[in-house]
Amino acid sequence: MFKIEECLAYFTNKESKLLATELDNRIQPYGLTRVQWMALYHIANNEQISQKQLANLMGSKQPTIAKLLDRMTENGLIQRIQFDKRTNFLDLTSNGREMYTKILPVAERFKNDAVKGIPNEDLLTFQRVMKQMAENIK
C-alpha cells in the first residue's frame, strides 16, 4: 500500500526545504538569499557564463534568472558584459567578489554541519541514487 511518508520524493522534498531554510538563515545576515548565493557561486566559478548557462546550472527558467540578475545588478554584485547582440556574459563586481569571499566559509560550515557523522561513502551513494532516480523519470 502506498504511504506518502515512504515516498522518496516526499521525504527528499521535506528535508530539502529544511536544509534550504537553514542555509537562508545563515546567509540572510549578509543581505543575500540562498538563490542569490547560488548565482554568485556559479558566476564566480564559471568564467564567461551566460544567463542561459546560469539558468541551466540552477535549474531555473531564463525569465526567473533575468529578474534575479536584475536585482543582483542593482545591488552592485554582478555586471552583464555584452558579448554580441544576443549574449551577455556575467561577471562579479568587486562588491560581488567580496560578498562571495565572505559567504564561501559560511556555506562550507553549513555543508560540514549538514553531513556531520555521515561517512563519505554514504554521501556518494546518496548522490548516485538521486541521479539515477532523476534519470529514470526523464
N, CA and C atoms as an extended XYZ file, in Angstrom:
414
Properties=species:S:1:pos:R:3:atomname:S:1:resname:S:1:resid:I:1 pbc="F F F"
N         0.838       -1.185        0.000 N   MET     1
C         0.000        0.000        0.000 CA  MET     1
C         0.888        1.256        0.000 C   MET     1
N         0.494        2.221       -0.787 N   PHE     2
C         1.253        3.468       -0.892 CA  PHE     2
C         1.091        4.304        0.370 C   PHE     2
N         2.235        4.739        0.922 N   LYS     3
C         2.242        5.676        2.045 CA  LYS     3
C         3.132        6.840        1.643 C   LYS     3
N         2.577        8.034        1.663 N   ILE     4
C         3.335        9.195        1.203 CA  ILE     4
C         4.604        9.407        2.022 C   ILE     4
N         4.572        9.061        3.307 N   GLU     5
C         5.746        9.234        4.165 CA  GLU     5
C         6.921        8.373        3.711 C   GLU     5
N         6.630        7.297        2.978 N   GLU     6
C         7.670        6.401        2.487 CA  GLU     6
C         8.103        6.738        1.060 C   GLU     6
N         7.450        7.695        0.455 N   CYS     7
C         7.779        8.109       -0.906 CA  CYS     7
C         9.047        8.968       -0.866 C   CYS     7
N        10.057        8.573       -1.618 N   LEU     8
C        11.326        9.299       -1.595 CA  LEU     8
C        11.168       10.751       -2.027 C   LEU     8
N        10.288       11.017       -2.977 N   ALA     9
C        10.086       12.402       -3.415 CA  ALA     9
C         9.547       13.251       -2.260 C   ALA     9
N         8.628       12.698       -1.492 N   TYR    10
C         8.079       13.411       -0.333 CA  TYR    10
C         9.176       13.655        0.697 C   TYR    10
N         9.926       12.612        1.013 N   PHE    11
C        10.971       12.713        2.033 CA  PHE    11
C        12.059       13.701        1.623 C   PHE    11
N        12.559       13.565        0.393 N   THR    12
C        13.647       14.453       -0.028 CA  THR    12
C        13.173       15.896       -0.145 C   THR    12
N        11.935       16.109       -0.556 N   ASN    13
C        11.397       17.470       -0.635 CA  ASN    13
C        11.311       18.094        0.754 C   ASN    13
N        10.823       17.325        1.704 N   LYS    14
C        10.688       17.817        3.081 CA  LYS    14
C        12.059       18.173        3.663 C   LYS    14
N        13.023       17.297        3.494 N   GLU    15
C        14.363       17.542        4.038 CA  GLU    15
C        15.073       18.662        3.278 C   GLU    15
N        14.844       18.740        1.983 N   SER    16
C        15.443       19.802        1.178 CA  SER    16
C        14.966       21.176        1.648 C   SER    16
N        13.682       21.276        1.967 N   LYS    17
C        13.143       22.549        2.478 CA  LYS    17
C        13.789       22.921        3.805 C   LYS    17
N        13.997       21.939        4.664 N   LEU    18
C        14.648       22.188        5.950 CA  LEU    18
C        16.072       22.704        5.738 C   LEU    18
N        16.821       22.056        4.863 N   LEU    19
C        18.194       22.474        4.574 CA  LEU    19
C        18.220       23.860        3.929 C   LEU    19
N        17.308       24.108        2.995 N   ALA    20
C        17.256       25.407        2.322 CA  ALA    20
C        16.953       26.526        3.312 C   ALA    20
N        16.023       26.279        4.221 N   THR    21
C        15.678       27.285        5.231 CA  THR    21
C        16.869       27.587        6.123 C   THR    21
N        17.587       26.564        6.537 N   GLU    22
C        18.752       26.778        7.399 CA  GLU    22
C        19.851       27.539        6.664 C   GLU    22
N        20.091       27.204        5.405 N   LEU    23
C        21.095       27.943        4.640 CA  LEU    23
C        20.666       29.397        4.469 C   LEU    23
N        19.390       29.624        4.180 N   ASP    24
C        18.875       31.001        4.100 CA  ASP    24
C        19.130       31.754        5.398 C   ASP    24
N        18.872       31.100        6.527 N   ASN    25
C        19.077       31.740        7.832 CA  ASN    25
C        20.534       32.129        8.051 C   ASN    25
N        21.439       31.325        7.563 N   ARG    26
C        22.865       31.611        7.760 CA  ARG    26
C        23.381       32.692        6.811 C   ARG    26
N        22.771       32.795        5.635 N   ILE    27
C        23.225       33.765        4.640 CA  ILE    27
C        22.518       35.117        4.794 C   ILE    27
N        21.304       35.104        5.307 N   GLN    28
C        20.488       36.316        5.412 CA  GLN    28
C        21.195       37.480        6.102 C   GLN    28
N        21.989       37.267        7.161 N   PRO    29
C        22.669       38.405        7.788 CA  PRO    29
C        23.603       39.168        6.838 C   PRO    29
N        23.981       38.552        5.733 N   TYR    30
C        24.850       39.205        4.751 CA  TYR    30
C        24.047       39.944        3.681 C   TYR    30
N        22.720       39.881        3.788 N   GLY    31
C        21.865       40.588        2.842 CA  GLY    31
C        21.609       39.847        1.546 C   GLY    31
N        21.857       38.540        1.546 N   LEU    32
C        21.621       37.723        0.355 CA  LEU    32
C        20.632       36.614        0.657 C   LEU    32
N        19.984       36.137       -0.394 N   THR    33
C        19.168       34.928       -0.280 CA  THR    33
C        20.004       33.740       -0.744 C   THR    33
N        19.514       32.560       -0.459 N   ARG    34
C        20.180       31.332       -0.899 CA  ARG    34
C        20.287       31.291       -2.426 C   ARG    34
N        19.254       31.722       -3.113 N   VAL    35
C        19.261       31.696       -4.574 CA  VAL    35
C        20.283       32.695       -5.122 C   VAL    35
N        20.377       33.873       -4.505 N   GLN    36
C        21.398       34.837       -4.920 CA  GLN    36
C        22.795       34.269       -4.668 C   GLN    36
N        22.956       33.574       -3.543 N   TRP    37
C        24.253       32.956       -3.252 CA  TRP    37
C        24.608       31.915       -4.317 C   TRP    37
N        23.625       31.098       -4.704 N   MET    38
C        23.881       30.089       -5.731 CA  MET    38
C        24.331       30.748       -7.034 C   MET    38
N        23.663       31.828       -7.423 N   ALA    39
C        24.043       32.543       -8.644 CA  ALA    39
C        25.442       33.127       -8.497 C   ALA    39
N        25.711       33.751       -7.357 N   LEU    40
C        27.030       34.327       -7.093 CA  LEU    40
C        28.106       33.247       -7.204 C   LEU    40
N        27.833       32.092       -6.609 N   TYR    41
C        28.777       30.967       -6.643 CA  TYR    41
C        29.070       30.532       -8.086 C   TYR    41
N        28.005       30.316       -8.861 N   HIS    42
C        28.192       29.840      -10.236 CA  HIS    42
C        28.911       30.876      -11.104 C   HIS    42
N        28.587       32.140      -10.920 N   ILE    43
C        29.255       33.186      -11.706 CA  ILE    43
C        30.732       33.251      -11.329 C   ILE    43
N        31.023       33.134      -10.040 N   ALA    44
C        32.417       33.182       -9.579 CA  ALA    44
C        33.232       32.006      -10.100 C   ALA    44
N        32.592       30.869      -10.293 N   ASN    45
C        33.316       29.647      -10.643 CA  ASN    45
C        33.186       29.221      -12.105 C   ASN    45
N        32.564       30.049      -12.925 N   ASN    46
C        32.399       29.734      -14.349 CA  ASN    46
C        32.704       30.975      -15.177 C   ASN    46
N        33.908       31.024      -15.698 N   GLU    47
C        34.320       32.180      -16.489 CA  GLU    47
C        33.458       32.297      -17.742 C   GLU    47
N        33.076       33.497      -18.072 N   GLN    48
C        32.259       33.801      -19.246 CA  GLN    48
C        30.970       32.981      -19.275 C   GLN    48
N        30.272       32.971      -18.169 N   ILE    49
C        28.998       32.259      -18.104 CA  ILE    49
C        27.894       33.180      -18.618 C   ILE    49
N        27.018       32.621      -19.428 N   SER    50
C        25.889       33.390      -19.957 CA  SER    50
C        24.682       33.206      -19.041 C   SER    50
N        23.689       34.055      -19.240 N   GLN    51
C        22.453       33.950      -18.469 CA  GLN    51
C        21.790       32.594      -18.707 C   GLN    51
N        21.797       32.132      -19.945 N   LYS    52
C        21.199       30.834      -20.280 CA  LYS    52
C        21.935       29.702      -19.568 C   LYS    52
N        23.267       29.746      -19.572 N   GLN    53
C        24.049       28.714      -18.887 CA  GLN    53
C        23.773       28.736      -17.386 C   GLN    53
N        23.669       29.932      -16.815 N   LEU    54
C        23.368       30.043      -15.388 CA  LEU    54
C        21.996       29.450      -15.087 C   LEU    54
N        21.016       29.756      -15.915 N   ALA    55
C        19.672       29.201      -15.721 CA  ALA    55
C        19.719       27.676      -15.732 C   ALA    55
N        20.470       27.100      -16.660 N   ASN    56
C        20.596       25.639      -16.729 CA  ASN    56
C        21.265       25.080      -15.483 C   ASN    56
N        22.349       25.709      -15.039 N   LEU    57
C        23.053       25.235      -13.843 CA  LEU    57
C        22.163       25.286      -12.603 C   LEU    57
N        21.323       26.313      -12.532 N   MET    58
C        20.485       26.497      -11.350 CA  MET    58
C        19.135       25.796      -11.471 C   MET    58
N        18.851       25.202      -12.625 N   GLY    59
C        17.580       24.515      -12.813 CA  GLY    59
C        16.400       25.470      -12.813 C   GLY    59
N        16.609       26.669      -13.344 N   SER    60
C        15.566       27.700      -13.376 CA  SER    60
C        15.289       28.123      -14.809 C   SER    60
N        14.162       28.802      -14.981 N   LYS    61
C        13.823       29.343      -16.290 CA  LYS    61
C        14.524       30.683      -16.476 C   LYS    61
N        14.806       31.022      -17.733 N   GLN    62
C        15.541       32.254      -18.014 CA  GLN    62
C        14.844       33.519      -17.505 C   GLN    62
N        13.515       33.665      -17.630 N   PRO    63
C        12.894       34.888      -17.100 CA  PRO    63
C        13.082       35.035      -15.582 C   PRO    63
N        13.051       33.918      -14.865 N   THR    64
C        13.279       33.948      -13.417 CA  THR    64
C        14.699       34.396      -13.118 C   THR    64
N        15.653       33.850      -13.858 N   ILE    65
C        17.061       34.214      -13.676 CA  ILE    65
C        17.278       35.677      -14.056 C   ILE    65
N        16.594       36.149      -15.100 N   ALA    66
C        16.748       37.548      -15.523 CA  ALA    66
C        16.358       38.495      -14.392 C   ALA    66
N        15.250       38.202      -13.716 N   LYS    67
C        14.815       39.047      -12.590 CA  LYS    67
C        15.824       38.990      -11.447 C   LYS    67
N        16.321       37.800      -11.163 N   LEU    68
C        17.330       37.634      -10.118 CA  LEU    68
C        18.580       38.450      -10.447 C   LEU    68
N        19.023       38.365      -11.692 N   LEU    69
C        20.219       39.087      -12.112 CA  LEU    69
C        20.000       40.596      -12.110 C   LEU    69
N        18.776       41.028      -12.438 N   ASP    70
C        18.463       42.464      -12.352 CA  ASP    70
C        18.669       42.964      -10.930 C   ASP    70
N        18.150       42.219       -9.954 N   ARG    71
C        18.310       42.609       -8.543 CA  ARG    71
C        19.780       42.602       -8.134 C   ARG    71
N        20.496       41.589       -8.574 N   MET    72
C        21.912       41.496       -8.209 CA  MET    72
C        22.734       42.602       -8.866 C   MET    72
N        22.336       43.021      -10.071 N   THR    73
C        22.995       44.148      -10.736 CA  THR    73
C        22.703       45.438       -9.978 C   THR    73
N        21.425       45.634       -9.614 N   GLU    74
C        21.037       46.825       -8.841 CA  GLU    74
C        21.781       46.890       -7.509 C   GLU    74
N        22.046       45.734       -6.921 N   ASN    75
C        22.754       45.678       -5.635 CA  ASN    75
C        24.273       45.746       -5.792 C   ASN    75
N        24.738       45.878       -7.028 N   GLY    76
C        26.166       46.042       -7.276 CA  GLY    76
C        26.995       44.780       -7.114 C   GLY    76
N        26.358       43.606       -7.250 N   LEU    77
C        27.072       42.341       -7.074 CA  LEU    77
C        27.608       41.761       -8.375 C   LEU    77
N        26.888       42.011       -9.461 N   ILE    78
C        27.295       41.461      -10.755 CA  ILE    78
C        27.204       42.534      -11.827 C   ILE    78
N        27.812       42.216      -12.955 N   GLN    79
C        27.661       43.059      -14.137 CA  GLN    79
C        27.454       42.156      -15.342 C   GLN    79
N        26.686       42.679      -16.289 N   ARG    80
C        26.488       41.973      -17.554 CA  ARG    80
C        27.452       42.584      -18.566 C   ARG    80
N        28.181       41.736      -19.246 N   ILE    81
C        29.139       42.187      -20.249 CA  ILE    81
C        28.629       41.725      -21.607 C   ILE    81
N        28.286       42.682      -22.466 N   GLN    82
C        27.720       42.351      -23.773 CA  GLN    82
C        28.769       41.677      -24.647 C   GLN    82
N        28.451       40.467      -25.099 N   PHE    83
C        29.338       39.718      -25.991 CA  PHE    83
C        28.940       39.962      -27.446 C   PHE    83
N        27.657       39.797      -27.712 N   ASP    84
C        27.113       40.129      -29.024 CA  ASP    84
C        25.681       40.605      -28.802 C   ASP    84
N        24.918       40.760      -29.874 N   LYS    85
C        23.570       41.322      -29.736 CA  LYS    85
C        22.650       40.459      -28.879 C   LYS    85
N        22.941       39.158      -28.809 N   ARG    86
C        22.034       38.260      -28.094 CA  ARG    86
C        22.613       37.652      -26.829 C   ARG    86
N        23.892       37.835      -26.581 N   THR    87
C        24.522       37.162      -25.445 CA  THR    87
C        25.237       38.142      -24.534 C   THR    87
N        24.936       38.035      -23.251 N   ASN    88
C        25.673       38.750      -22.214 CA  ASN    88
C        26.410       37.728      -21.367 C   ASN    88
N        27.643       38.021      -21.043 N   PHE    89
C        28.352       37.226      -20.058 CA  PHE    89
C        28.177       37.895      -18.707 C   PHE    89
N        28.229       37.106      -17.663 N   LEU    90
C        28.053       37.610      -16.305 CA  LEU    90
C        29.384       37.580      -15.586 C   LEU    90
N        29.621       38.609      -14.796 N   ASP    91
C        30.852       38.671      -14.020 CA  ASP    91
C        30.542       39.328      -12.685 C   ASP    91
N        31.335       38.984      -11.678 N   LEU    92
C        31.174       39.613      -10.375 CA  LEU    92
C        31.839       40.981      -10.382 C   LEU    92
N        31.217       41.924       -9.696 N   THR    93
C        31.859       43.210       -9.450 CA  THR    93
C        32.811       43.018       -8.270 C   THR    93
N        33.539       44.055       -7.915 N   SER    94
C        34.410       43.935       -6.736 CA  SER    94
C        33.566       43.677       -5.490 C   SER    94
N        32.375       44.301       -5.407 N   ASN    95
C        31.466       44.024       -4.280 CA  ASN    95
C        30.997       42.572       -4.300 C   ASN    95
N        30.730       42.055       -5.494 N   GLY    96
C        30.310       40.664       -5.627 CA  GLY    96
C        31.404       39.700       -5.205 C   GLY    96
N        32.641       39.992       -5.599 N   ARG    97
C        33.765       39.131       -5.193 CA  ARG    97
C        33.955       39.174       -3.677 C   ARG    97
N        33.801       40.359       -3.106 N   GLU    98
C        33.929       40.495       -1.651 CA  GLU    98
C        32.839       39.690       -0.938 C   GLU    98
N        31.608       39.780       -1.445 N   MET    99
C        30.492       39.033       -0.854 CA  MET    99
C        30.728       37.529       -0.995 C   MET    99
N        31.190       37.101       -2.160 N   TYR   100
C        31.490       35.686       -2.392 CA  TYR   100
C        32.515       35.195       -1.372 C   TYR   100
N        33.560       35.967       -1.159 N   THR   101
C        34.618       35.606       -0.214 CA  THR   101
C        34.092       35.524        1.215 C   THR   101
N        33.146       36.380        1.565 N   LYS   102
C        32.563       36.360        2.913 CA  LYS   102
C        31.668       35.142        3.121 C   LYS   102
N        30.886       34.811        2.112 N   ILE   103
C        29.865       33.771        2.287 CA  ILE   103
C        30.408       32.367        2.051 C   ILE   103
N        31.456       32.233        1.277 N   LEU   104
C        32.003       30.899        0.997 CA  LEU   104
C        32.284       30.103        2.271 C   LEU   104
N        32.945       30.666        3.297 N   PRO   105
C        33.163       29.883        4.521 CA  PRO   105
C        31.863       29.574        5.270 C   PRO   105
N        30.867       30.447        5.155 N   VAL   106
C        29.563       30.195        5.783 CA  VAL   106
C        28.912       28.982        5.116 C   VAL   106
N        28.966       28.936        3.788 N   ALA   107
C        28.398       27.810        3.044 CA  ALA   107
C        29.158       26.519        3.338 C   ALA   107
N        30.470       26.631        3.472 N   GLU   108
C        31.294       25.456        3.785 CA  GLU   108
C        30.949       24.909        5.176 C   GLU   108
N        30.782       25.800        6.153 N   ARG   109
C        30.390       25.361        7.509 CA  ARG   109
C        29.012       24.707        7.487 C   ARG   109
N        28.092       25.299        6.718 N   PHE   110
C        26.751       24.731        6.602 CA  PHE   110
C        26.830       23.309        6.050 C   PHE   110
N        27.590       23.139        4.977 N   LYS   111
C        27.737       21.806        4.378 CA  LYS   111
C        28.323       20.824        5.384 C   LYS   111
N        29.365       21.244        6.077 N   ASN   112
C        30.006       20.366        7.064 CA  ASN   112
C        29.056       20.016        8.200 C   ASN   112
N        28.278       20.985        8.661 N   ASP   113
C        27.291       20.716        9.714 CA  ASP   113
C        26.241       19.720        9.234 C   ASP   113
N        25.797       19.876        7.996 N   ALA   114
C        24.736       19.020        7.458 CA  ALA   114
C        25.183       17.572        7.281 C   ALA   114
N        26.446       17.354        6.949 N   VAL   115
C        26.913       15.982        6.681 CA  VAL   115
C        27.700       15.381        7.841 C   VAL   115
N        27.745       16.103        8.956 N   LYS   116
C        28.487       15.625       10.127 CA  LYS   116
C        28.014       14.227       10.525 C   LYS   116
N        28.960       13.320       10.709 N   GLY   117
C        28.644       11.964       11.147 CA  GLY   117
C        28.221       11.019       10.032 C   GLY   117
N        28.171       11.502        8.813 N   ILE   118
C        27.773       10.657        7.682 CA  ILE   118
C        29.031       10.278        6.904 C   ILE   118
N        29.309        8.992        6.780 N   PRO   119
C        30.501        8.580        6.027 CA  PRO   119
C        30.443        9.066        4.576 C   PRO   119
N        31.577        9.447        4.038 N   ASN   120
C        31.659        9.940        2.663 CA  ASN   120
C        31.092        8.927        1.673 C   ASN   120
N        31.319        7.654        1.929 N   GLU   121
C        30.789        6.604        1.049 CA  GLU   121
C        29.261        6.675        0.979 C   GLU   121
N        28.609        6.925        2.113 N   ASP   122
C        27.149        7.053        2.131 CA  ASP   122
C        26.691        8.277        1.341 C   ASP   122
N        27.423        9.366        1.453 N   LEU   123
C        27.076       10.578        0.705 CA  LEU   123
C        27.193       10.337       -0.795 C   LEU   123
N        28.245        9.648       -1.204 N   LEU   124
C        28.424        9.342       -2.624 CA  LEU   124
C        27.319        8.413       -3.128 C   LEU   124
N        26.929        7.442       -2.301 N   THR   125
C        25.831        6.543       -2.669 CA  THR   125
C        24.534        7.330       -2.822 C   THR   125
N        24.262        8.221       -1.882 N   PHE   126
C        23.056        9.051       -1.936 CA  PHE   126
C        23.027        9.868       -3.233 C   PHE   126
N        24.138       10.498       -3.563 N   GLN   127
C        24.204       11.299       -4.791 CA  GLN   127
C        23.971       10.432       -6.025 C   GLN   127
N        24.588        9.272       -6.049 N   ARG   128
C        24.442        8.368       -7.190 CA  ARG   128
C        22.988        7.904       -7.325 C   ARG   128
N        22.357        7.546       -6.213 N   VAL   129
C        20.969        7.087       -6.234 CA  VAL   129
C        20.042        8.207       -6.704 C   VAL   129
N        20.239        9.423       -6.206 N   MET   130
C        19.392       10.547       -6.609 CA  MET   130
C        19.537       10.827       -8.106 C   MET   130
N        20.755       10.771       -8.614 N   LYS   131
C        20.975       10.983      -10.051 CA  LYS   131
C        20.290        9.899      -10.869 C   LYS   131
N        20.380        8.644      -10.404 N   GLN   132
C        19.746        7.544      -11.127 CA  GLN   132
C        18.228        7.689      -11.115 C   GLN   132
N        17.668        8.092       -9.986 N   MET   133
C        16.218        8.298       -9.915 CA  MET   133
C        15.779        9.387      -10.891 C   MET   133
N        16.544       10.467      -10.962 N   ALA   134
C        16.216       11.548      -11.896 CA  ALA   134
C        16.280       11.047      -13.338 C   ALA   134
N        17.300       10.255      -13.645 N   GLU   135
C        17.418        9.683      -14.992 CA  GLU   135
C        16.239        8.764      -15.298 C   GLU   135
N        15.819        7.992      -14.310 N   ASN   136
C        14.723        7.046      -14.508 CA  ASN   136
C        13.421        7.729      -14.900 C   ASN   136
N        13.200        8.934      -14.412 N   ILE   137
C        11.909        9.583      -14.687 CA  ILE   137
C        11.967       10.588      -15.831 C   ILE   137
N        13.125       10.761      -16.432 N   LYS   138
C        13.221       11.693      -17.579 CA  LYS   138
C        12.527       11.119      -18.784 C   LYS   138
